[in-house]
Amino acid sequence: MDITKANHAIINQVKSIIEQARRNVSLSINRELLHSYWQIGKLITDNEKPNGENDTSARSYILELSKDLTAELGKGFSRSNLFNMRSFYLNFSDVQTLSGQLSWSHYCELLSISDKSKRSFYEKETQNSRWSVRELKRQINTSLYERLLLSDGKSNKNTVLSLAQEGIEMSNPADIIKDPYVFEFLGIPENKPMKEDDLRKTLVLHIEKFLLELGRGFHFVGAEQRVTLNNTHRYVDMVFYNKILRAYILIELKTVKLMPEAVGQLNAYLNYYNAEVNDETDNPPIGIILCTDKDSIDAEYALGGLSNNIFASRYVYYIPNKNELIAQVEAVLKGWHDLES
């Protein structure tokens, strides 16, 4: 028997046991911390009721409580933190539903969202995608929720409920599409002209952040992936694989508005991948054209009637105006409500 190999196997097993134990301890500590903060929030709220406190008058009470708790127990009981604990209890009424996967810092970010459906969506998607606090902040700041609702222009009550209850359900190709995609992480001025090659290279340099923007399940395959048709070499700008959809995602970058010929080009690439690259376990490839603008009528005629899944979305170099996006969502939902009534 090779003792070295035997020891190596045991070492790996021991490492696995210890790492799992550490994760379990970390989750347990985090869960207890969340429950403690929830209980403190309940104590504060219960104490306010007999005194007729409201959000305004509670400030002076919490300020005094913060001073006393800090003197007695040390750091962690600032006025803002106590307000968060109070809000935590008021907005998450069932302590048993709290996710041990989310930290207190995650929940503090979620508490900044007043809309319950929107907050529930970000909570579910933070769990599903395992976002760090920094990643959660970025998704909130770039209005992911509103962009998903506007992606197909057909947002309705069922869409809102689905996002709130499940997060992003990735059961069909349309579920991965956003409009617009936000490339603020590139640091490119809004009106600066850029060549397609330069945009592709810059996205590759920031591939981790681009993957976050694309969403859950994406893995980068490569840039300028060769496709040979009739002995002529052409190149797909960027190719990804989505493990959840079990499909290749081919992305074409355009620094102009959507043109019909771009759709035909990408359609040919998808046919090639379907015939030459896909394995038996792969689903049909999906194509996304990222462009600076798209006319709804042009897009409808260019993308209609295709057997392949091809989508066109805009991209921007800056964080969209959140109020404008919210207004667009409200307008779409109002139109849906008017049709139903």
N, C-alpha and C positions, 0 to 999 in steps of 0.2 A: 504493500500500500504506500502511495506517495504521501508522506506526512505533510509536506508543504502544500500540496493541493487540498488535502483534507482541512488543514488549518485555514487556508484561504476561503474555502466554502463556509466554514464555521464563522470566520470573521465577518463575511458578508451578511450572514444571517443575524449575527449579533448586532451589527450596524443597523440592519433593517428594524430589528426589535426596538432598539434604543431610539431611533428616529421616530418611529410610530408612537412610542411612549411619550416623547417630547411633544409631538403634535397633539396628543390626547391631553397632556397636562396644560398646554397652551390654550387649547379650546375650552378646557374646564375652567381655567382661571378667567378667561375672557367672558364665559357665560355667567360665572358668579359675579364678575364686575358689573356686567350689564344688569343683572337682577338687582344688585345692590343699588345702582343708580336709579333704577325704576322704583324701588321701594322708597328711596329718599325723595324722589319726585312725588310719590303718593303722600308721604308724610307732610311735605310742604303744602300740597293741594288740600289735604284734609284739614290742616291747621288754618288755612285761609278761609274755609267755608263758614265757620262760626263767627269769624270777624268781618265777614262781608267783603273780603279782599277781591280786587279785580286785577287785570294785567297791569294797570297803572299804579294802583296803591300797593301792589305786591312788591314793587321795586324797592321801596324803603325797608320793608320787612326782610326781603332777601339780602339786602345790603348788610343789615345788622346781623343776620344769621351767618352770612359769609365771614364777617369779622370774628364772630364767636367760634365758629367751626375751625377756622384757620388757626386761631390761638390755641384751640384745644387739640386739633388733630394734624395740623400742618398743611402742606400744599394740597391742591386738588379741589378746593371749595371756594373758588373765586365766584363773584356774583354771576358772571356769564355762564360758568359751569353749572351753578345751581339753577339758573334759568333754563338751561338745556335739560337738566334732570326733570324739572317741572314740566317742560314741554314734552319730554320723552314719555312721561307717564300719561299725559293728556292725549297724545297722538298715537300711542301704542298701548291700547287699553288692556290687551291680553299679554301678560308677560311670557306666557308659554309659547307664543308665536315668534318670539325674538330669535333671530338666527345667531348661533354661536360663531358662525363664520365671519360675521361682520363685527368690526371693532367699535368701541365707543366713538372714535373719530369718524368712522363711516356714518354712524347714526347722527352725529352732530351735523354733518353735511346734509343728510337727508332731511333733518328738521328745518333746514332753511327753505324747503319747498312746501308751500302752503296747500297746493292742489293735491288732494288725496290720491287720485288716480295716477298722477305724475310721480308722486313720491313712492307709491307702491311699485310702479314700473322700475324706477331706479334701484329700489331695494332688491327686487327680484333679479334684475339684470346684473347687479353687483355680485350677487351670490352665483348666478349662472356663469358669468364671465370671470369671476374671481378678480375683480378690479381692485387695485390698491386705492387708497384714499385720493392720491394724486390723479389717478385715472378716472375715478368717479367725478372729481371736480371738473376735469376736462370735459367729460361727457355732458355734465349739467351745463357748463358754460357755453358749449357749442350746440345746446338745444337738441340733443339727440332725440328726445321724445317727440318734439314737434316735427323734426325732419322725417322721422319714420311715419308719422301720421300723414304727412304731405307727399310721401314718396309716389303714390299712385293716383293722387288727386281724388281718392274716393273714400276718405276717412269717414267712418260712421261710428255709431255708439258701440257696435260689436267690436270694432277695432280698438277703441279706447279701453273697453272692458278686458279684452284679450291681453293687451300690453300691460295693463295694471295687474292682472291676476297671474300671468305666466311669464312676463318679460317677452323677449323676442322668440317666437315659436318658429324654428327653422325647419319647416316641413316641406317647403317648396321654394324654387329659385327666387321668386319675388320677395320672400322674407328677408333676403340679405341686402336689399336695395335701399339706399338713402337718397334724399334729394333736398338740399345739395350735400355733397361731401365737403368736409372742411379741412383745408391744408394749412391752417394757421401755424402749425409747427415748422413749416419750411421757412418762415420769416421773410416771405417775398411780398414787396409792396403791392397793394391792390391793383394798381394800374400799370405795373411794369410788364412790358411784352416779354414773352419767353418762348423759346423754341421747344418743340416736343422732345427732342433728344435731351435737352437740358432739364426739362421737367422730369423725365424718366430717371435720369441720373440722380437728381436731387431726391426723388422719392426713395430710390434704392439706398441712398446715404442715410435716410431717416426711416428705414424699413420697419423698425419696431413700432414707431408711432403710426406709420401707415397701416400696419396690421391692426393696431388698436382701433383706428378709424374704420377699417373694413368690417371688423366685428369678430364674433366668436367662431372658432373652428378653422380660421384661415392659416395656411402655411405657404411660405414663399417658395416657389419652384425656381424661378429665375427671370431675368430680363432679356429681351431680344432673343426669344426662343424661336429657332429656325423652323419654318414650314416650307417644304419643297413641293411645288405644284408645277407639273409639266417641265421638269428640270430647271425651274426658276426658283431661286431662294427668296423667301420673304420672311419677315420677322414679326412675331407678336411682341408688343411692347412689354407686357408683364404677364406672367402666368403664376397662378396660385392653385392650391388644392384645398378644398373645404372638406374636413373629415366628417362633419355632421351630415352634409348633403351628399358626401361621397362623389364629388364631381370636381373636375378641373374648372377653374375660373380664368378666362382669358380677358385681359383688360387692354383696351386701346385708348391711348391718350391723344386728345385733340385740343390744340390751343385756339381753336375757332369754334363756331357754333356747329351743331350737328348737321352733317351733310349725308344725303342718301348713299353716296358711294362708300362712306365709312361703314355703313351697315352691311353692304354687299361684301366688302373685304373681310369683315369679322365673321360673317356667315360662312365664307369659304374656309376660314381658319377652324371654325367649329366643326365643319364637315370633316376636315382633315383629322382633327383630334378624335372625333368619333370613330373614324375608320382605322387610324394608324396608331393612336396612342392609348386610347382607353383599354382597360382590362375588362374582363367579364363582370367583375364586381362593381365597376364604376358606372355611375349614372351619366346621362348625356352632359357634355360640357356646357358651361354657361358663359355668355359673353356680356361684357359691360363696356360701353363707350362712355368715357368721362370727357365732357366737353365744357366749354365756357358758357354755352347757352343752347337752348333747344326750343324751337317753335312747336307748340302742341300739335298743330295740324301736320306739319312736316314729319314730326316724330310718329304720329299715328299712321301715316301712309308708309313711311320708311320701315317701320317695325311690324306692321300688320301682315298677317298671312304667312309668317315664317314658321317652319317646323322647329327651328332651333330657338332656344331661350336667349334672346338678346334684349338688353335694357340700355337705355340712355339716361344718364344723370349729369347734372351740372356739378362743377366743383368751384370753390371759392378759396381765396388765400387769406380770408379774414373771418372772424367769428361773426355770424349773421346777427342782425338786430333781433334780439329775443322777442321784443314786443310786437314786431312786425310778423314774426313767425306765429306767435300765439294768436294774433288777429286773423292770420290766414287760416289757422286751424279752426278757430271759432266760426269763421265765415263758411268753411266747408261743412262743419257740423250743423250750423244753422240752416244751410241749404238742404241738408239731408232731413232735418227735422221738419222743415216746411213742406217737403215732398211727402213725408209720412203722414202729416196732419191734414 
